[in-house]
């Protein structure tokens, strides 16, 4: 492969990774809206669209493997390809989490967390991903530590939301409920806790993207854990 073609493929890899991230973030926003509104059609679009995301992931994974195998890159190019390989995995998993969120929105369940709270933590996580991808696109490390640090606030917000739900569950007297009502209530609690967990994991993937970008740009593994 001629050097010029090799550079073109590296540039295209970066562009394609960012394009996949944009698609996943759009699906994630749709999933939050589907949960908030109960829009079954929108939720189904997110769920069915996961196949396209998986296909893009496999294509990009194949491109990375081919570049590694055929070009045997070193130094900065090697870190870029290896980091991109890891980042597309995080992006694909965010797509999976978006599918989960969309599914929660169409289940016949009582919302145990105010929708505005779901929107707040959901947007916080989504913005972290968006900012992390923007830094990756620049090829520089500036901003990676700051974005990763936001995860502490997201974790705290998610923990507070989970504890609020558990406290309310404990406060309710189960003797006033039928067995069926108890089962429904427990299912609602479980579903809402899973929702919070999935949003928290979106933030974790944003941190992973920052970690790989920092490594790519500066050969610094300080955020990798």
Secondary structure, 3 states (H helix, E strand, C coil): CCHHHHHHHHHHHHHHHHHHHHHHHHHHHHHHHHHHHCCHHHHHHHHHHHHHHHHHHHHHHHHHHHHHHHHCCCHHHHHHHHHHHHHHHHHHHHHHHHHHHHHHHHCCCCCCCCHHHHHHHHHHHHHHHHHHHHHHHHCCCCCHHHHHHHHHHHHHHHHHHHHHHHHHHHHCCHHHCCHHHHHHHHHHHHHHHHHHHHHHHHHHHHHHHHHHHHHHHHCCCCCCC
